[in-house]
């Protein structure tokens, strides 16, 4: 029993066949794949840090645009500024967040 227990600590190759017979699949075939959602999580965390650095007004504009799905004209009306100014705020804020996130 002790000798069999010692064999439990040896690693198998990922090319080792797992099934008996002609099933023909290896241990490596049973492994999962990398989840592409991890990249999204990393990107969101980087953006979150940079969003916190923005002035309150710019954060509010981005929130209204991307989370409340408001048009630039509607945001401008709500804040008492022009649609063009809202457009510039969004462009500038997104560029700052992107630049900061990529620098990390």
Secondary structure, 3 states (H helix, E strand, C coil): CHHHHHHCCCCCCCCCECCCCCCCCEHHHHCCCCCCHHHHHHHHHHHHHHHHHCCHHHHHHHHHHHCCCCCHHHHHHHHCCCHHHHHHHHHHHHHHHHHHHHHC
